[in-house]
Amino acid sequence: MSGRTWRGRLSALVLAVGMAASGCTAAGDRSPGPTSNSSPSTSAASAASASSAAQTVVDELVRAARAGDRTAFAAMISSRDPSFADRARLLYGNLSALPLDRLQLRLRGAPQPLTASRQQLLGVNAWRQQATVSWRLTGESAAAEQAVWLTFASDRGQVLLAGTLDEPAGTTEPEPIWWTGPVDAVQDGRLTVLVGSGQPGDRWLERTRDAVREVRRRLRTGVARTWTGAAVVEVPASRADFESVVGAAPGSYADVAAVTLAEGSTSSAVLRVVVNPDVTRTLTEVGVATVLTHELVHRATRSPDSPAPTWAVEGLADYVAFTAHPAAAVGSQKLLLERVRQHGAPRALPADDRFGADRADLDLTYAEAWSACRYVATTWSAAGLERLYTALDDGASLDTAARDELGVSASALTTGWRRWLQRQAP
């Protein structure tokens, strides 16, 4: 499923075929707390001075990690919180080992005070500050961009990094996968898979390679024609880590198998597939293959950027995935036809607001979207479906796209789809 409005590929597919980030502090320690006179933000001058010193520390940490200089990295880490040592080693291990072409952290905003308990541990002049992380893997044409929170303390007059988990309560901004726990990278040409602890990297790479092959075999023209097959798939260690990476509230994506999202705020941001391991581990191999194929259609078409209606975005992805793996379509087909027998065919193509991750009938909505795309491919051709989608992706209205590419109006297309469903469900 596309992540353009923080939707995830839900268990419409999953059922048919079958937040706390790691290490977060307690809720009390994550609350902003009252501003005290001991805050480093008592004046604009002191805030600017603190930020400047902290940015120097961050720059040195990045330089040391990329150079593999553990000693220089450790020299920038405060010892005031003994528990932070393990967290610092984790970050060093990830950043020094990942195949990074780019890594940059830039502090933004003013220093913010910590809670009383954290200031008692780190010192009254300790503070937290948000930073923008920009990182690009080898072979990627664009960088990911996310926000993290860093904690700084003054130790014998020197500013040092003292924590990374003092974000404000309720924070749900996307985080880098390497921020959540130990991460390994496996690569094969244009493909990269990042896996959290316990995930089989080589197996996920093989699955990704197979899914890319299926997508490139079935989407040859239209909006996907320029895709080279390059892809990055992230498989966090747990559902909680998955929710942290996609920026979802704890529990809100419990049944979501995977999401394809733009990891950044610009139209050129890198697109990556993020897998929910708690869901995919319950699936058969066919189920996992179907999930990855669906998501890589989104990657191939850059669907998070698309103005096409969601039924076309998700329906095309399911059409390709179910065509590649027909056995996976049985559950969706059965669900939809039973609905048609009991209540008649849907009156209209599913509206965008029916694709929210919290919708109880989301599996049915996906089945309707898939069937609409299947109807177009069956009645006209798979190439006709690609042409229709490409026109919608170019910003055409459904009526214009249907008339230009299929020779029928939007109304006639919808009527034909409804009658086609009724014939299948006598």
MIKOLMAR-284683 format. One record per residue (C-alpha): residue number from 1; x, y, z. Coordinates in nm, 4 decimals. Layout:
BEGIN
@num NUM, x X, y Y, z Z;
...
***
This chain:
BEGIN
@num 1, x 0.0000, y 0.0000, z 0.0000;
@num 2, x 0.1106, y 0.3491, z -0.0736;
@num 3, x 0.2172, y 0.5742, z 0.2123;
@num 4, x 0.1232, y 0.9075, z 0.0581;
@num 5, x -0.1312, y 0.9741, z 0.3349;
@num 6, x 0.0289, y 0.7369, z 0.5845;
@num 7, x -0.1723, y 0.4451, z 0.4614;
@num 8, x -0.0215, y 0.1013, z 0.4881;
@num 9, x -0.0783, y -0.2149, z 0.2858;
@num 10, x -0.3272, y -0.3753, z 0.5141;
@num 11, x -0.4446, y -0.7268, z 0.5763;
@num 12, x -0.7043, y -0.7164, z 0.3038;
@num 13, x -0.4186, y -0.8911, z 0.1308;
@num 14, x -0.2812, y -1.0377, z 0.4519;
@num 15, x -0.6033, y -1.2062, z 0.5635;
@num 16, x -0.6846, y -1.3217, z 0.2144;
@num 17, x -0.3570, y -1.5094, z 0.1896;
@num 18, x -0.3276, y -1.6605, z 0.4973;
@num 19, x 0.4950, y 0.3391, z 2.0127;
@num 20, x 0.7318, y 0.2977, z 2.1708;
@num 21, x 1.0513, y 0.2626, z 1.9770;
@num 22, x 1.3058, y 0.0160, z 2.1088;
@num 23, x 1.4697, y 0.1533, z 2.4194;
@num 24, x 1.2387, y 0.4557, z 2.4742;
@num 25, x 1.2428, y 0.6148, z 2.8154;
@num 26, x 0.9456, y 0.6057, z 3.0469;
@num 27, x 0.6549, y 0.8338, z 2.9663;
@num 28, x 0.7289, y 1.0566, z 3.2617;
@num 29, x 1.0814, y 1.1194, z 3.1398;
@num 30, x 0.9619, y 1.2017, z 2.7894;
@num 31, x 0.7229, y 1.4793, z 2.8844;
@num 32, x 0.8474, y 1.8326, z 2.8147;
@num 33, x 0.8126, y 1.9496, z 3.1732;
@num 34, x 0.8160, y 2.3125, z 3.2891;
@num 35, x 1.0844, y 2.5520, z 3.1739;
@num 36, x 1.3189, y 2.6319, z 3.4584;
@num 37, x 1.5627, y 2.9147, z 3.5138;
@num 38, x 1.8436, y 2.6668, z 3.4657;
@num 39, x 1.7409, y 2.5998, z 3.1049;
@num 40, x 2.0096, y 2.6807, z 2.8475;
@num 41, x 1.7437, y 2.8690, z 2.6503;
@num 42, x 1.7252, y 3.1619, z 2.8960;
@num 43, x 1.8487, y 3.3931, z 2.6225;
@num 44, x 1.8853, y 3.3937, z 2.2474;
@num 45, x 2.2617, y 3.4279, z 2.2819;
@num 46, x 2.3027, y 3.1287, z 2.5127;
@num 47, x 2.0706, y 2.9200, z 2.2949;
@num 48, x 2.2735, y 3.0037, z 1.9848;
@num 49, x 2.5961, y 2.9236, z 2.1663;
@num 50, x 2.4601, y 2.5907, z 2.2893;
@num 51, x 2.3367, y 2.4979, z 1.9416;
@num 52, x 2.6675, y 2.5861, z 1.7832;
@num 53, x 2.8627, y 2.3747, z 2.0321;
@num 54, x 2.6189, y 2.0865, z 1.9904;
@num 55, x 2.6400, y 2.1011, z 1.6101;
@num 56, x 3.0172, y 2.0724, z 1.6353;
@num 57, x 2.9736, y 1.7576, z 1.8454;
@num 58, x 2.7245, y 1.6115, z 1.5972;
@num 59, x 2.9552, y 1.6833, z 1.3039;
@num 60, x 3.2414, y 1.5075, z 1.4809;
@num 61, x 3.0226, y 1.2083, z 1.5636;
@num 62, x 2.9207, y 1.1739, z 1.1984;
@num 63, x 3.2798, y 1.2095, z 1.0804;
@num 64, x 3.4012, y 0.9482, z 1.3290;
@num 65, x 3.1258, y 0.7001, z 1.2424;
@num 66, x 3.1869, y 0.7283, z 0.8691;
@num 67, x 3.5610, y 0.6947, z 0.9189;
@num 68, x 3.5226, y 0.3952, z 1.1490;
@num 69, x 3.6995, y 0.5846, z 1.4266;
@num 70, x 3.5494, y 0.4352, z 1.7408;
@num 71, x 3.7820, y 0.6265, z 1.9728;
@num 72, x 3.6864, y 0.9669, z 1.8310;
@num 73, x 3.3177, y 0.8720, z 1.8431;
@num 74, x 3.3398, y 0.7634, z 2.2072;
@num 75, x 3.5148, y 1.0899, z 2.2970;
@num 76, x 3.1971, y 1.2798, z 2.2055;
@num 77, x 2.9724, y 1.0667, z 2.4332;
@num 78, x 2.8807, y 1.1798, z 2.7846;
@num 79, x 2.9141, y 0.9294, z 3.0691;
@num 80, x 2.6591, y 1.1009, z 3.2937;
@num 81, x 2.3892, y 0.8463, z 3.2011;
@num 82, x 2.5526, y 0.5006, z 3.2275;
@num 83, x 2.2687, y 0.3423, z 3.0287;
@num 84, x 2.3493, y 0.5542, z 2.7248;
@num 85, x 2.6757, y 0.3711, z 2.6600;
@num 86, x 2.5010, y 0.0724, z 2.5016;
@num 87, x 2.2809, y 0.2996, z 2.2915;
@num 88, x 2.5856, y 0.4932, z 2.1693;
@num 89, x 2.7647, y 0.1699, z 2.0740;
@num 90, x 2.4545, y 0.0588, z 1.8828;
@num 91, x 2.4434, y 0.3797, z 1.6791;
@num 92, x 2.8153, y 0.3660, z 1.6082;
@num 93, x 2.7869, y 0.0044, z 1.4954;
@num 94, x 2.5006, y 0.0862, z 1.2575;
@num 95, x 2.6471, y 0.4034, z 1.1115;
@num 96, x 2.9962, y 0.2675, z 1.0659;
@num 97, x 2.8764, y -0.0503, z 0.8925;
@num 98, x 2.5873, y 0.0632, z 0.6695;
@num 99, x 2.6684, y 0.1302, z 0.3007;
@num 100, x 2.6111, y 0.5055, z 0.3223;
@num 101, x 2.6841, y 0.7513, z 0.0452;
@num 102, x 2.5608, y 1.0396, z 0.2584;
@num 103, x 2.5029, y 1.1024, z 0.6288;
@num 104, x 2.4264, y 1.4431, z 0.7713;
@num 105, x 2.2622, y 1.5675, z 1.0922;
@num 106, x 2.1600, y 1.9300, z 1.1253;
@num 107, x 2.0189, y 2.0698, z 1.4478;
@num 108, x 1.7040, y 2.2753, z 1.4122;
@num 109, x 1.4938, y 2.4823, z 1.6454;
@num 110, x 1.5987, y 2.6063, z 1.9859;
@num 111, x 1.7339, y 2.3963, z 2.2730;
@num 112, x 1.4545, y 2.2647, z 2.4937;
@num 113, x 1.4611, y 2.1831, z 2.8662;
@num 114, x 1.4519, y 1.8288, z 2.9983;
@num 115, x 1.2345, y 1.6924, z 3.2736;
@num 116, x 1.3489, y 1.7381, z 3.6305;
@num 117, x 1.4573, y 1.3745, z 3.6626;
@num 118, x 1.6698, y 1.3913, z 3.3482;
@num 119, x 1.8269, y 1.7213, z 3.4523;
@num 120, x 1.9048, y 1.5704, z 3.7911;
@num 121, x 2.0922, y 1.2901, z 3.6136;
@num 122, x 2.2557, y 1.4910, z 3.3345;
@num 123, x 2.2976, y 1.8293, z 3.5009;
@num 124, x 2.0882, y 2.1450, z 3.5120;
@num 125, x 2.2388, y 2.2740, z 3.1870;
@num 126, x 2.1550, y 1.9629, z 2.9839;
@num 127, x 1.9018, y 2.0041, z 2.7049;
@num 128, x 1.7408, y 1.8295, z 2.4114;
@num 129, x 1.7199, y 1.9495, z 2.0533;
@num 130, x 1.5637, y 1.8229, z 1.7340;
@num 131, x 1.7818, y 1.7358, z 1.4370;
@num 132, x 1.7175, y 1.6558, z 1.0722;
@num 133, x 1.8896, y 1.3384, z 0.9536;
@num 134, x 1.9700, y 1.3084, z 0.5842;
@num 135, x 2.1050, y 0.9723, z 0.4695;
@num 136, x 2.1473, y 0.7995, z 0.1361;
@num 137, x 2.2491, y 0.4414, z 0.0727;
@num 138, x 2.4946, y 0.3368, z -0.1966;
@num 139, x 2.3094, y 0.3155, z -0.5264;
@num 140, x 2.0219, y 0.5453, z -0.4290;
@num 141, x 1.9536, y 0.8579, z -0.6311;
@num 142, x 1.7917, y 1.0487, z -0.3443;
@num 143, x 1.8361, y 1.0770, z 0.0303;
@num 144, x 1.5974, y 0.9934, z 0.3110;
@num 145, x 1.5201, y 1.2723, z 0.5545;
@num 146, x 1.3808, y 1.2250, z 0.9041;
@num 147, x 1.3731, y 1.4006, z 1.2404;
@num 148, x 1.5303, y 1.2745, z 1.5628;
@num 149, x 1.5899, y 1.4177, z 1.9085;
@num 150, x 1.9348, y 1.4518, z 2.0610;
@num 151, x 2.0246, y 1.5240, z 2.4227;
@num 152, x 2.3348, y 1.7188, z 2.5198;
@num 153, x 2.5138, y 1.7723, z 2.8490;
@num 154, x 2.8092, y 1.9814, z 2.9568;
@num 155, x 3.0911, y 1.7806, z 3.1106;
@num 156, x 3.3842, y 1.9802, z 3.2515;
@num 157, x 3.3045, y 2.2616, z 3.0121;
@num 158, x 3.2722, y 2.0390, z 2.7036;
@num 159, x 2.9381, y 1.9741, z 2.5335;
@num 160, x 2.8798, y 1.6017, z 2.4720;
@num 161, x 2.6001, y 1.3821, z 2.3390;
@num 162, x 2.4115, y 1.2416, z 2.6393;
@num 163, x 2.1023, y 1.0733, z 2.4933;
@num 164, x 1.8799, y 1.0090, z 2.1923;
@num 165, x 1.5498, y 0.9115, z 2.3522;
@num 166, x 1.4236, y 1.2326, z 2.5139;
@num 167, x 1.1710, y 1.3151, z 2.2423;
@num 168, x 0.8464, y 1.4845, z 2.3530;
@num 169, x 0.5621, y 1.2589, z 2.4608;
@num 170, x 0.3385, y 1.1492, z 2.1773;
@num 171, x 0.6037, y 1.1968, z 1.9085;
@num 172, x 0.5131, y 0.9925, z 1.5987;
@num 173, x 0.7489, y 1.1302, z 1.3357;
@num 174, x 0.9208, y 0.8686, z 1.1178;
@num 175, x 1.2630, y 0.7562, z 1.2385;
@num 176, x 1.5522, y 0.5904, z 1.0513;
@num 177, x 1.5503, y 0.2130, z 1.0868;
@num 178, x 1.9035, y 0.2305, z 1.2275;
@num 179, x 1.7678, y 0.4483, z 1.5086;
@num 180, x 1.5465, y 0.1639, z 1.6365;
@num 181, x 1.8050, y -0.1081, z 1.6989;
@num 182, x 2.0878, y -0.3101, z 1.5413;
@num 183, x 2.0593, y -0.3182, z 1.1617;
@num 184, x 2.2388, y -0.5170, z 0.8917;
@num 185, x 2.2460, y -0.4426, z 0.5196;
@num 186, x 2.2536, y -0.6930, z 0.2332;
@num 187, x 2.2874, y -0.5811, z -0.1276;
@num 188, x 2.2666, y -0.7205, z -0.4772;
@num 189, x 2.3238, y -0.4683, z -0.7517;
@num 190, x 2.0452, y -0.2104, z -0.7326;
@num 191, x 1.8712, y -0.3862, z -0.4448;
@num 192, x 1.9336, y -0.3175, z -0.0758;
@num 193, x 1.7614, y -0.4788, z 0.2207;
@num 194, x 1.8043, y -0.3386, z 0.5722;
@num 195, x 1.7068, y -0.5856, z 0.8433;
@num 196, x 1.6669, y -0.5501, z 1.2163;
@num 197, x 1.7899, y -0.8003, z 1.4712;
@num 198, x 1.6727, y -1.1556, z 1.4039;
@num 199, x 1.5552, y -1.0951, z 1.0467;
@num 200, x 1.7101, y -1.3161, z 0.7722;
@num 201, x 1.8716, y -1.0617, z 0.5426;
@num 202, x 1.9639, y -1.3018, z 0.2623;
@num 203, x 1.6115, y -1.4466, z 0.2548;
@num 204, x 1.4528, y -1.1027, z 0.2368;
@num 205, x 1.6919, y -1.0077, z -0.0422;
@num 206, x 1.5912, y -1.3170, z -0.2388;
@num 207, x 1.2228, y -1.2360, z -0.1882;
@num 208, x 1.2800, y -0.8778, z -0.3001;
@num 209, x 1.4687, y -0.9897, z -0.6099;
@num 210, x 1.1820, y -1.2206, z -0.7078;
@num 211, x 0.9213, y -0.9492, z -0.6511;
@num 212, x 1.1137, y -0.6963, z -0.8599;
@num 213, x 1.1295, y -0.9509, z -1.1416;
@num 214, x 0.7512, y -0.9987, z -1.1308;
@num 215, x 0.6785, y -0.6261, z -1.1369;
@num 216, x 0.9159, y -0.5532, z -1.4245;
@num 217, x 0.7690, y -0.8445, z -1.6181;
@num 218, x 0.4134, y -0.7101, z -1.5873;
@num 219, x 0.4575, y -0.3321, z -1.5979;
@num 220, x 0.6408, y -0.2599, z -1.9201;
@num 221, x 0.4912, y 0.0682, z -2.0345;
@num 222, x 0.3334, y 0.3790, z -1.8913;
@num 223, x 0.4326, y 0.5335, z -1.5620;
@num 224, x 0.6594, y 0.2434, z -1.4571;
@num 225, x 0.8628, y 0.2313, z -1.7765;
@num 226, x 1.1500, y 0.4387, z -1.6372;
@num 227, x 1.1954, y 0.2268, z -1.3234;
@num 228, x 1.5322, y 0.0547, z -1.3288;
@num 229, x 1.4417, y -0.2072, z -1.0690;
@num 230, x 1.6294, y -0.0285, z -0.7921;
@num 231, x 1.4656, y -0.0747, z -0.4530;
@num 232, x 1.5313, y -0.0576, z -0.0797;
@num 233, x 1.3313, y -0.2768, z 0.1567;
@num 234, x 1.3472, y -0.2216, z 0.5320;
@num 235, x 1.2481, y -0.5010, z 0.7710;
@num 236, x 1.2587, y -0.3747, z 1.1318;
@num 237, x 1.2989, y -0.6187, z 1.4184;
@num 238, x 0.9455, y -0.5791, z 1.5566;
@num 239, x 0.6079, y -0.4187, z 1.4997;
@num 240, x 0.6973, y -0.1411, z 1.7438;
@num 241, x 1.0080, y -0.0631, z 1.5405;
@num 242, x 0.8018, y -0.0780, z 1.2195;
@num 243, x 0.5622, y 0.1812, z 1.3637;
@num 244, x 0.8563, y 0.4016, z 1.4610;
@num 245, x 1.0016, y 0.3860, z 1.1095;
@num 246, x 0.6720, y 0.4768, z 0.9406;
@num 247, x 0.5727, y 0.7296, z 1.2081;
@num 248, x 0.2534, y 0.5543, z 1.3151;
@num 249, x 0.0913, y 0.5630, z 1.6589;
@num 250, x 0.1473, y 0.2446, z 1.8620;
@num 251, x -0.1000, y -0.0252, z 1.7596;
@num 252, x -0.2489, y 0.1714, z 1.4708;
@num 253, x -0.0804, y -0.0449, z 1.2060;
@num 254, x -0.1046, y -0.3764, z 1.3865;
@num 255, x -0.2511, y -0.5553, z 1.0817;
@num 256, x -0.0541, y -0.3713, z 0.8156;
@num 257, x 0.1852, y -0.5999, z 0.6299;
@num 258, x 0.3987, y -0.3316, z 0.4637;
@num 259, x 0.4032, y 0.0318, z 0.3558;
@num 260, x 0.5714, y 0.2073, z 0.0666;
@num 261, x 0.6499, y 0.5621, z 0.1681;
@num 262, x 0.8558, y 0.8627, z 0.0805;
@num 263, x 1.1166, y 0.9002, z 0.3528;
@num 264, x 1.1302, y 1.2759, z 0.3334;
@num 265, x 0.9217, y 1.5864, z 0.2761;
@num 266, x 0.9963, y 1.6677, z -0.0896;
@num 267, x 0.8606, y 1.5204, z -0.4127;
@num 268, x 1.2064, y 1.3822, z -0.4909;
@num 269, x 1.2425, y 1.2015, z -0.1568;
@num 270, x 1.3570, y 0.8418, z -0.1726;
@num 271, x 1.0828, y 0.5764, z -0.1719;
@num 272, x 1.1337, y 0.2663, z 0.0392;
@num 273, x 0.9273, y -0.0376, z 0.1330;
@num 274, x 0.8952, y -0.0965, z 0.5074;
@num 275, x 0.7764, y -0.4410, z 0.6216;
@num 276, x 0.5879, y -0.5250, z 0.9400;
@num 277, x 0.7601, y -0.8455, z 1.0601;
@num 278, x 0.4853, y -0.9339, z 1.3072;
@num 279, x 0.2404, y -0.9696, z 1.0175;
@num 280, x 0.4640, y -1.1212, z 0.7519;
@num 281, x 0.5918, y -1.3930, z 0.9833;
@num 282, x 0.2353, y -1.5283, z 0.9977;
@num 283, x 0.2093, y -1.5567, z 0.6182;
@num 284, x 0.2977, y -1.8317, z 0.3764;
@num 285, x 0.5780, y -1.7710, z 0.1297;
@num 286, x 0.3152, y -1.6938, z -0.1335;
@num 287, x 0.1631, y -1.4391, z 0.1023;
@num 288, x 0.4957, y -1.2664, z 0.1619;
@num 289, x 0.5706, y -1.2682, z -0.2102;
@num 290, x 0.2320, y -1.1084, z -0.2800;
@num 291, x 0.2936, y -0.8358, z -0.0215;
@num 292, x 0.6345, y -0.7492, z -0.1657;
@num 293, x 0.5110, y -0.7541, z -0.5238;
@num 294, x 0.2261, y -0.5189, z -0.4315;
@num 295, x 0.4611, y -0.2778, z -0.2560;
@num 296, x 0.7138, y -0.2795, z -0.5368;
@num 297, x 0.4415, y -0.1765, z -0.7801;
@num 298, x 0.4091, y 0.1339, z -0.5630;
@num 299, x 0.7853, y 0.1779, z -0.5808;
@num 300, x 0.7901, y 0.1330, z -0.9586;
@num 301, x 0.5103, y 0.3847, z -1.0146;
@num 302, x 0.6122, y 0.6251, z -0.7364;
@num 303, x 0.2515, y 0.6084, z -0.6221;
@num 304, x 0.3009, y 0.8182, z -0.3049;
@num 305, x 0.3450, y 1.1134, z -0.5434;
@num 306, x 0.0542, y 1.0216, z -0.7701;
@num 307, x -0.2654, y 1.2261, z -0.8110;
@num 308, x -0.4453, y 0.9110, z -0.9284;
@num 309, x -0.7447, y 0.8028, z -0.7157;
@num 310, x -0.6545, y 0.5555, z -0.4442;
@num 311, x -0.8673, y 0.2776, z -0.5912;
@num 312, x -0.6478, y 0.2895, z -0.9020;
@num 313, x -0.3232, y 0.3092, z -0.7006;
@num 314, x -0.4077, y 0.0154, z -0.4762;
@num 315, x -0.6065, y -0.1748, z -0.7375;
@num 316, x -0.3171, y -0.1745, z -0.9839;
@num 317, x -0.0769, y -0.2956, z -0.7141;
@num 318, x -0.3097, y -0.5812, z -0.6205;
@num 319, x -0.3784, y -0.6637, z -0.9851;
@num 320, x -0.0066, y -0.7118, z -1.0537;
@num 321, x 0.0516, y -0.8994, z -0.7254;
@num 322, x -0.2478, y -1.1313, z -0.7688;
@num 323, x -0.1661, y -1.1942, z -1.1336;
@num 324, x 0.1813, y -1.3022, z -1.0273;
@num 325, x 0.0416, y -1.5121, z -0.7403;
@num 326, x -0.3159, y -1.6218, z -0.8265;
@num 327, x -0.3608, y -1.8357, z -0.5170;
@num 328, x -0.3344, y -1.5243, z -0.3031;
@num 329, x -0.6436, y -1.3731, z -0.4662;
@num 330, x -0.8861, y -1.6421, z -0.3491;
@num 331, x -0.9736, y -1.4749, z -0.0203;
@num 332, x -1.0359, y -1.1329, z -0.1735;
@num 333, x -1.2450, y -1.2836, z -0.4520;
@num 334, x -1.4590, y -1.4783, z -0.2075;
@num 335, x -1.5102, y -1.1786, z 0.0212;
@num 336, x -1.6187, y -0.9492, z -0.2610;
@num 337, x -1.8528, y -1.1921, z -0.4337;
@num 338, x -2.0234, y -1.2746, z -0.1058;
@num 339, x -2.0790, y -0.9042, z -0.0527;
@num 340, x -2.2293, y -0.8739, z -0.4024;
@num 341, x -2.4614, y -1.1696, z -0.3449;
@num 342, x -2.5918, y -1.0265, z -0.0193;
@num 343, x -2.6055, y -0.6548, z -0.0974;
@num 344, x -2.5562, y -0.6151, z -0.4701;
@num 345, x -2.2621, y -0.4655, z -0.6545;
@num 346, x -2.1001, y -0.1490, z -0.5140;
@num 347, x -2.2723, y 0.1649, z -0.6375;
@num 348, x -1.9463, y 0.3434, z -0.7091;
@num 349, x -1.5733, y 0.2944, z -0.7189;
@num 350, x -1.4302, y 0.3175, z -0.3657;
@num 351, x -1.3602, y 0.6724, z -0.2509;
@num 352, x -1.0196, y 0.7728, z -0.1138;
@num 353, x -1.1479, y 0.8066, z 0.2431;
@num 354, x -1.2353, y 0.4365, z 0.2524;
@num 355, x -0.8655, y 0.3431, z 0.2498;
@num 356, x -0.7837, y 0.4641, z 0.6011;
@num 357, x -0.5900, y 0.2114, z 0.8067;
@num 358, x -0.8561, y 0.2278, z 1.0790;
@num 359, x -1.1467, y 0.1335, z 0.8508;
@num 360, x -1.3177, y -0.1899, z 0.9546;
@num 361, x -1.4097, y -0.2765, z 0.5939;
@num 362, x -1.0684, y -0.2079, z 0.4462;
@num 363, x -1.0273, y -0.5625, z 0.3187;
@num 364, x -1.3502, y -0.5239, z 0.1200;
@num 365, x -1.2391, y -0.1836, z -0.0109;
@num 366, x -0.9174, y -0.3364, z -0.1418;
@num 367, x -1.1090, y -0.6197, z -0.3037;
@num 368, x -1.3298, y -0.3666, z -0.4841;
@num 369, x -1.0283, y -0.1692, z -0.6061;
@num 370, x -0.8564, y -0.4832, z -0.7302;
@num 371, x -1.1705, y -0.6026, z -0.9067;
@num 372, x -1.2132, y -0.2686, z -1.0855;
@num 373, x -0.8602, y -0.2936, z -1.2254;
@num 374, x -0.9129, y -0.6591, z -1.3107;
@num 375, x -1.2317, y -0.5652, z -1.4955;
@num 376, x -1.0407, y -0.3135, z -1.7091;
@num 377, x -0.7635, y -0.5633, z -1.7863;
@num 378, x -1.0139, y -0.8387, z -1.8671;
@num 379, x -1.2477, y -0.6265, z -2.0794;
@num 380, x -0.9776, y -0.4322, z -2.2621;
@num 381, x -0.6257, y -0.5543, z -2.1833;
@num 382, x -0.3485, y -0.5322, z -1.9266;
@num 383, x -0.1904, y -0.2686, z -2.1505;
@num 384, x -0.5203, y -0.0791, z -2.1432;
@num 385, x -0.5115, y -0.0831, z -1.7639;
@num 386, x -0.1575, y 0.0567, z -1.7710;
@num 387, x -0.2655, y 0.3309, z -2.0101;
@num 388, x -0.5628, y 0.4206, z -1.7909;
@num 389, x -0.3472, y 0.4336, z -1.4796;
@num 390, x -0.0811, y 0.6405, z -1.6542;
@num 391, x -0.3414, y 0.8953, z -1.7634;
@num 392, x -0.4757, y 0.9173, z -1.4079;
@num 393, x -0.1197, y 0.9476, z -1.2789;
@num 394, x -0.0674, y 1.2369, z -1.5206;
@num 395, x -0.3567, y 1.4171, z -1.3510;
@num 396, x -0.6438, y 1.3418, z -1.5896;
@num 397, x -0.9926, y 1.2965, z -1.4466;
@num 398, x -1.1385, y 0.9475, z -1.4584;
@num 399, x -1.3841, y 1.0532, z -1.7271;
@num 400, x -1.1115, y 1.2001, z -1.9466;
@num 401, x -0.8757, y 0.9056, z -1.8920;
@num 402, x -1.1465, y 0.6468, z -1.9594;
@num 403, x -1.2638, y 0.8211, z -2.2778;
@num 404, x -0.9107, y 0.8719, z -2.4110;
@num 405, x -0.7693, y 0.5301, z -2.3247;
@num 406, x -1.0716, y 0.2954, z -2.3220;
@num 407, x -1.3265, y 0.4759, z -2.5341;
@num 408, x -1.5956, y 0.4902, z -2.2632;
@num 409, x -1.7118, y 0.7470, z -2.0090;
@num 410, x -1.6429, y 0.7159, z -1.6374;
@num 411, x -2.0121, y 0.6402, z -1.5858;
@num 412, x -2.0077, y 0.3635, z -1.8462;
@num 413, x -1.6887, y 0.2212, z -1.6936;
@num 414, x -1.8479, y 0.2052, z -1.3492;
@num 415, x -2.1710, y 0.0540, z -1.4842;
@num 416, x -1.9784, y -0.2077, z -1.6771;
@num 417, x -1.7762, y -0.2992, z -1.3686;
@num 418, x -2.0915, y -0.3384, z -1.1580;
@num 419, x -2.2565, y -0.5647, z -1.4167;
@num 420, x -1.9371, y -0.7688, z -1.4484;
@num 421, x -1.9383, y -0.8297, z -1.0726;
@num 422, x -2.3048, y -0.9252, z -1.0757;
@num 423, x -2.2428, y -1.1850, z -1.3473;
@num 424, x -1.9690, y -1.3411, z -1.1342;
@num 425, x -2.1920, y -1.3635, z -0.8276;
@num 426, x -2.5256, y -1.5101, z -0.9436;
***
